[in-house]
């Protein structure tokens, strides 16, 4: 079957695959961001009540950061089995784990009820969330990337990325609604639990949609080829992780570096900003949440546009504009928040998320195109999630500590700018992947090393190295 025929076949079910991936990732990110938003607003008082407000928030963000530590483990486990048994099965597992842990947080007793066991249980459930999300991202974007055609892969693969702002929008929206209709006392007593318990309903919807989607056709081809090789060689193949670290370690480093500015800027400008706006600029909680709501809604519409742009001009140029932009905007961001104007607050977050979108939108296609089919889930997940430990995990924590120690947001802006410089360097060191035929890469899996390099070179339109 030629590439054109493959693209036609895959595209016939592509809108359904895109919808299933977007809804699934929206639910997963809703669960994940709900924790971060609650950590910024209420968890310090509920689970660390004997600390001063800023230190309580710092401890709350510490439990938030711990969830990131489980994401690399999720990437390893889900990546391994996703490359062995399929993308779809692992996506179902990740959704169940995330929804179950989030619902359990909504039922968790607070410090006043069970003492120190409360923050301990909160941390355990946060670890489960991180483990689930570590496996979700790679599977969701690959399912779309491997169903679609290379000509518009940036556009279609960017839709699951829209699950992040959509999830953040949903989480901030539900919490904003609860704070609007309740007093602070009622919200602290029981209102904060409602958004977490709502996750159980969302998971049922997500499961119904996700189970109706077919497995990736490229994965099926790669699996059949792998089984044929095993019959011919009568030897077991190396685990995907080994292949990734042996043959694709440069691509892993590129992906990790590319994530630094994207991850750090996002959590500073959507999670930490809630703390900064409320405690430093003296906005109300609902006003701060509304600003993030508006910015997230705008970002959701921008992501597919930047994805489509990467199909026209390349993944790297779009990504670089986002990285340079967010590094420069960090120095404007906090000055706008400090004006204590709602319009300036919305502008600060919105423009920050515009630059973030320029990185986040092409990321799905970019990372997918870096790796061969039989190791793509492992490679993309490892590259994306291992960097999150150094980037997104400590970002609100570092920002809160810098604000506490220096009493100024300038060191936080420098922190974001340094991350942006790392991302620019990483993306410049990577190769342009736009137009790469993932099916050709699957063909390169038949042989170790040489054939894979020839397939990669053919997909890039270059002669193979000799």
ZADO-784348 format. One record per residue (C-alpha): residue number from 1; residue in one letter; x, y, z. Coordinates in steps of 0.5 Angstrom, whole numbers. Layout:
! residues N
REC seq type  east north    up
REC NUM    a     X     Y     Z
...
This chain:
! residues 466
REC seq type  east north    up
REC   1    x     0     0     0
REC   2    x     3     7    -2
REC   3    x     3    13     3
REC   4    x    -2    16    -1
REC   5    x    -7    10     0
REC   6    x    -5     9     7
REC   7    x    -6    17     9
REC   8    x   -13    16     6
REC   9    x   -15    10    10
REC  10    x   -12    13    16
REC  11    x   -16    20    15
REC  12    x   -23    16    14
REC  13    x   -23    15    22
REC  14    x   -18    21    24
REC  15    x   -24    26    26
REC  16    x   -26    21    31
REC  17    x   -19    19    34
REC  18    x   -18    27    35
REC  19    x   -24    28    38
REC  20    x   -23    22    43
REC  21    x   -15    24    44
REC  22    x   -18    31    46
REC  23    x   -23    29    50
REC  24    x   -19    24    54
REC  25    x   -13    29    55
REC  26    x   -18    34    57
REC  27    x   -20    30    63
REC  28    x   -13    28    65
REC  29    x   -11    35    65
REC  30    x   -17    37    68
REC  31    x   -15    33    74
REC  32    x    -8    35    74
REC  33    x    -9    42    74
REC  34    x   -15    42    79
REC  35    x   -10    40    84
REC  36    x    -5    45    82
REC  37    x   -10    50    82
REC  38    x   -13    48    89
REC  39    x    -6    48    92
REC  40    x    -5    55    90
REC  41    x   -12    57    93
REC  42    x   -14    52    99
REC  43    x    -9    46   100
REC  44    x    -4    50   104
REC  45    x   -10    52   109
REC  46    x   -13    45   109
REC  47    x    -7    40   110
REC  48    x    -1    45   113
REC  49    x    -5    50   117
REC  50    x     0    51   122
REC  51    x     5    55   117
REC  52    x     4    62   115
REC  53    x     0    63   109
REC  54    x     6    64   104
REC  55    x    10    58   107
REC  56    x     3    54   107
REC  57    x     3    55   100
REC  58    x    10    53    99
REC  59    x     9    46   102
REC  60    x     3    45    98
REC  61    x     7    47    92
REC  62    x    12    41    94
REC  63    x     6    36    94
REC  64    x     4    39    87
REC  65    x    12    38    85
REC  66    x    12    31    88
REC  67    x     7    29    83
REC  68    x    12    30    77
REC  69    x    17    26    80
REC  70    x    12    20    78
REC  71    x    12    22    71
REC  72    x    18    19    69
REC  73    x    16    13    72
REC  74    x    10    13    68
REC  75    x    13    15    62
REC  76    x    18     9    62
REC  77    x    12     4    64
REC  78    x     7     6    59
REC  79    x    12     7    54
REC  80    x    15     0    54
REC  81    x     8    -3    54
REC  82    x     5     2    49
REC  83    x    11     0    44
REC  84    x     9    -7    46
REC  85    x     2    -8    46
REC  86    x    -1    -2    43
REC  87    x    -3     6    45
REC  88    x   -10     5    46
REC  89    x   -10     0    52
REC  90    x    -5     4    56
REC  91    x    -9    10    55
REC  92    x   -15     7    58
REC  93    x   -11     5    64
REC  94    x    -8    12    65
REC  95    x   -15    15    65
REC  96    x   -18    10    70
REC  97    x   -12    11    74
REC  98    x   -12    19    74
REC  99    x   -20    19    75
REC 100    x   -19    14    81
REC 101    x   -14    18    84
REC 102    x   -17    25    83
REC 103    x   -24    23    86
REC 104    x   -20    20    92
REC 105    x   -17    27    93
REC 106    x   -24    29    94
REC 107    x   -26    24    99
REC 108    x   -20    26   103
REC 109    x   -20    28   110
REC 110    x   -16    34   112
REC 111    x   -11    36   117
REC 112    x   -16    38   122
REC 113    x   -19    31   122
REC 114    x   -13    26   121
REC 115    x    -7    30   123
REC 116    x    -1    29   119
REC 117    x    -4    23   115
REC 118    x    -8    28   111
REC 119    x    -2    31   107
REC 120    x     1    24   107
REC 121    x    -5    21   103
REC 122    x    -5    27    99
REC 123    x     2    26    97
REC 124    x     1    19    95
REC 125    x    -5    21    91
REC 126    x    -1    26    87
REC 127    x     4    21    86
REC 128    x    -1    17    82
REC 129    x    -4    23    78
REC 130    x     3    24    76
REC 131    x     4    17    74
REC 132    x    -2    17    70
REC 133    x     0    23    66
REC 134    x     7    21    65
REC 135    x     4    15    60
REC 136    x    -2    19    58
REC 137    x     1    25    54
REC 138    x     5    20    49
REC 139    x     0    15    48
REC 140    x    -5    21    46
REC 141    x    -1    25    41
REC 142    x     2    18    38
REC 143    x    -5    16    37
REC 144    x    -7    22    33
REC 145    x     0    22    29
REC 146    x     0    15    27
REC 147    x    -7    16    24
REC 148    x    -6    22    20
REC 149    x    -2    24    14
REC 150    x     5    27    14
REC 151    x     2    34    10
REC 152    x    -2    36    16
REC 153    x     1    32    22
REC 154    x     2    39    26
REC 155    x    -5    41    25
REC 156    x    -8    34    27
REC 157    x    -3    32    33
REC 158    x    -4    39    36
REC 159    x   -11    38    38
REC 160    x    -9    33    44
REC 161    x    -5    39    46
REC 162    x   -11    43    47
REC 163    x   -13    38    52
REC 164    x    -8    42    57
REC 165    x   -11    49    56
REC 166    x   -18    46    56
REC 167    x   -17    42    62
REC 168    x   -14    48    66
REC 169    x   -20    52    63
REC 170    x   -25    47    66
REC 171    x   -21    46    73
REC 172    x   -21    54    74
REC 173    x   -28    55    71
REC 174    x   -31    50    76
REC 175    x   -27    53    82
REC 176    x   -29    60    80
REC 177    x   -36    58    80
REC 178    x   -35    55    87
REC 179    x   -32    61    90
REC 180    x   -37    65    86
REC 181    x   -43    62    89
REC 182    x   -40    60    96
REC 183    x   -37    64   102
REC 184    x   -30    63   104
REC 185    x   -32    58   110
REC 186    x   -37    54   106
REC 187    x   -31    53   100
REC 188    x   -26    51   105
REC 189    x   -31    46   109
REC 190    x   -33    42   103
REC 191    x   -34    46    96
REC 192    x   -27    45    94
REC 193    x   -29    37    94
REC 194    x   -34    38    89
REC 195    x   -29    39    83
REC 196    x   -25    33    85
REC 197    x   -31    29    85
REC 198    x   -34    31    79
REC 199    x   -28    27    76
REC 200    x   -31    21    77
REC 201    x   -37    23    72
REC 202    x   -32    25    67
REC 203    x   -28    19    67
REC 204    x   -34    15    65
REC 205    x   -35    20    59
REC 206    x   -28    19    57
REC 207    x   -28    12    57
REC 208    x   -34    11    53
REC 209    x   -31    15    48
REC 210    x   -24    12    48
REC 211    x   -26     5    48
REC 212    x   -29     6    41
REC 213    x   -23     8    38
REC 214    x   -18     4    33
REC 215    x   -11     2    35
REC 216    x    -6     6    31
REC 217    x    -5     3    24
REC 218    x     2     4    24
REC 219    x     3     1    31
REC 220    x     0    -5    28
REC 221    x     4    -6    22
REC 222    x    10    -5    26
REC 223    x     8   -10    31
REC 224    x     7   -15    25
REC 225    x    14   -14    23
REC 226    x    17   -15    29
REC 227    x    13   -21    30
REC 228    x    16   -23    23
REC 229    x    23   -22    25
REC 230    x    22   -26    32
REC 231    x    20   -32    28
REC 232    x    26   -31    23
REC 233    x    31   -30    28
REC 234    x    28   -34    34
REC 235    x    31   -29    39
REC 236    x    28   -24    43
REC 237    x    28   -16    41
REC 238    x    31   -11    46
REC 239    x    26    -7    50
REC 240    x    24    -1    47
REC 241    x    28     3    52
REC 242    x    34     0    51
REC 243    x    33     2    43
REC 244    x    32     9    45
REC 245    x    38    10    50
REC 246    x    42     7    45
REC 247    x    40    10    38
REC 248    x    36    16    40
REC 249    x    39    19    46
REC 250    x    41    25    42
REC 251    x    33    26    40
REC 252    x    31    25    47
REC 253    x    36    30    50
REC 254    x    33    35    44
REC 255    x    26    33    47
REC 256    x    28    35    54
REC 257    x    31    41    52
REC 258    x    25    43    48
REC 259    x    21    42    54
REC 260    x    24    47    59
REC 261    x    22    53    57
REC 262    x    15    51    55
REC 263    x    14    47    62
REC 264    x    17    52    66
REC 265    x    13    58    63
REC 266    x     7    55    63
REC 267    x     7    53    71
REC 268    x     9    60    73
REC 269    x     4    64    68
REC 270    x    -2    59    70
REC 271    x    -1    56    77
REC 272    x     4    61    81
REC 273    x     1    67    78
REC 274    x    -5    65    82
REC 275    x    -1    66    88
REC 276    x     2    72    86
REC 277    x    -4    75    84
REC 278    x    -8    74    91
REC 279    x    -2    75    96
REC 280    x     3    80    92
REC 281    x    -2    84    88
REC 282    x    -8    83    92
REC 283    x   -13    81    87
REC 284    x   -19    76    90
REC 285    x   -19    69    88
REC 286    x   -24    69    83
REC 287    x   -21    75    79
REC 288    x   -15    71    79
REC 289    x   -18    65    77
REC 290    x   -22    69    71
REC 291    x   -16    72    68
REC 292    x   -13    65    67
REC 293    x   -20    62    65
REC 294    x   -20    68    59
REC 295    x   -13    66    57
REC 296    x   -14    59    57
REC 297    x   -20    60    53
REC 298    x   -16    64    48
REC 299    x   -10    59    48
REC 300    x   -15    53    46
REC 301    x   -16    57    40
REC 302    x    -9    58    38
REC 303    x    -6    51    39
REC 304    x    -9    48    32
REC 305    x    -7    55    29
REC 306    x     0    54    31
REC 307    x     0    47    29
REC 308    x    -2    48    22
REC 309    x     3    54    22
REC 310    x     8    49    23
REC 311    x     6    44    17
REC 312    x     7    50    13
REC 313    x    14    53    15
REC 314    x    17    48    20
REC 315    x    17    45    27
REC 316    x    23    49    29
REC 317    x    21    56    27
REC 318    x    15    56    30
REC 319    x    18    53    37
REC 320    x    24    58    37
REC 321    x    19    64    36
REC 322    x    15    61    42
REC 323    x    21    60    46
REC 324    x    25    67    45
REC 325    x    18    70    46
REC 326    x    16    67    53
REC 327    x    23    69    55
REC 328    x    23    76    54
REC 329    x    15    77    56
REC 330    x    17    74    63
REC 331    x    20    81    64
REC 332    x    14    84    62
REC 333    x     9    79    65
REC 334    x    10    81    73
REC 335    x    10    88    72
REC 336    x     3    88    69
REC 337    x     0    84    74
REC 338    x     3    89    79
REC 339    x    -1    94    76
REC 340    x    -7    91    80
REC 341    x   -11    92    74
REC 342    x   -16    86    71
REC 343    x   -14    88    64
REC 344    x    -7    88    65
REC 345    x    -7    81    69
REC 346    x   -11    78    63
REC 347    x    -6    81    58
REC 348    x     0    78    62
REC 349    x    -3    71    62
REC 350    x    -6    71    55
REC 351    x     1    74    52
REC 352    x     5    69    56
REC 353    x     0    63    53
REC 354    x     1    66    46
REC 355    x     8    65    46
REC 356    x     7    58    50
REC 357    x     2    56    45
REC 358    x     8    57    39
REC 359    x    12    52    43
REC 360    x     6    47    45
REC 361    x     3    46    39
REC 362    x     8    43    34
REC 363    x    11    39    40
REC 364    x     7    33    39
REC 365    x     8    32    32
REC 366    x    16    34    33
REC 367    x    17    29    38
REC 368    x    13    24    34
REC 369    x    17    25    28
REC 370    x    24    24    32
REC 371    x    23    17    34
REC 372    x    22    10    30
REC 373    x    15     7    31
REC 374    x    17     1    35
REC 375    x    20     6    40
REC 376    x    16    12    39
REC 377    x    12    11    45
REC 378    x    18    10    50
REC 379    x    22    16    46
REC 380    x    17    21    46
REC 381    x    15    20    53
REC 382    x    22    19    56
REC 383    x    24    26    53
REC 384    x    17    30    55
REC 385    x    17    27    62
REC 386    x    24    26    64
REC 387    x    25    34    63
REC 388    x    18    35    67
REC 389    x    22    33    74
REC 390    x    27    39    73
REC 391    x    22    44    69
REC 392    x    15    44    71
REC 393    x    15    40    78
REC 394    x    19    45    81
REC 395    x    17    52    77
REC 396    x    12    54    82
REC 397    x    16    52    88
REC 398    x    22    56    86
REC 399    x    18    62    84
REC 400    x    15    62    91
REC 401    x    21    61    94
REC 402    x    25    67    90
REC 403    x    19    71    91
REC 404    x    19    70    99
REC 405    x    27    71    99
REC 406    x    28    77    95
REC 407    x    21    80    95
REC 408    x    21    82    88
REC 409    x    19    78    81
REC 410    x    25    80    77
REC 411    x    29    73    79
REC 412    x    23    69    77
REC 413    x    23    73    70
REC 414    x    31    71    70
REC 415    x    29    64    72
REC 416    x    24    63    66
REC 417    x    29    67    61
REC 418    x    34    62    63
REC 419    x    30    56    61
REC 420    x    28    60    55
REC 421    x    35    60    53
REC 422    x    36    52    54
REC 423    x    30    51    50
REC 424    x    33    55    44
REC 425    x    39    52    44
REC 426    x    36    45    44
REC 427    x    31    46    38
REC 428    x    37    49    34
REC 429    x    41    43    36
REC 430    x    35    38    33
REC 431    x    34    37    26
REC 432    x    27    39    22
REC 433    x    22    34    22
REC 434    x    17    37    18
REC 435    x    14    32    12
REC 436    x    17    26    15
REC 437    x    13    20    13
REC 438    x    12    16    20
REC 439    x    11    10    16
REC 440    x    17    10    12
REC 441    x    20    10    19
REC 442    x    17     4    21
REC 443    x    20     1    15
REC 444    x    26     3    18
REC 445    x    25    -1    24
REC 446    x    26    -8    20
REC 447    x    34    -7    21
REC 448    x    38    -5    27
REC 449    x    42     2    26
REC 450    x    43     2    18
REC 451    x    37     1    15
REC 452    x    33     6    20
REC 453    x    38    11    19
REC 454    x    37    10    11
REC 455    x    29    11    13
REC 456    x    31    17    17
REC 457    x    35    20    11
REC 458    x    30    18     6
REC 459    x    24    21    10
REC 460    x    28    28    11
REC 461    x    30    28     4
REC 462    x    37    27     5
REC 463    x    42    22     3
REC 464    x    44    16     8
REC 465    x    50    17    12
REC 466    x    56    12    10
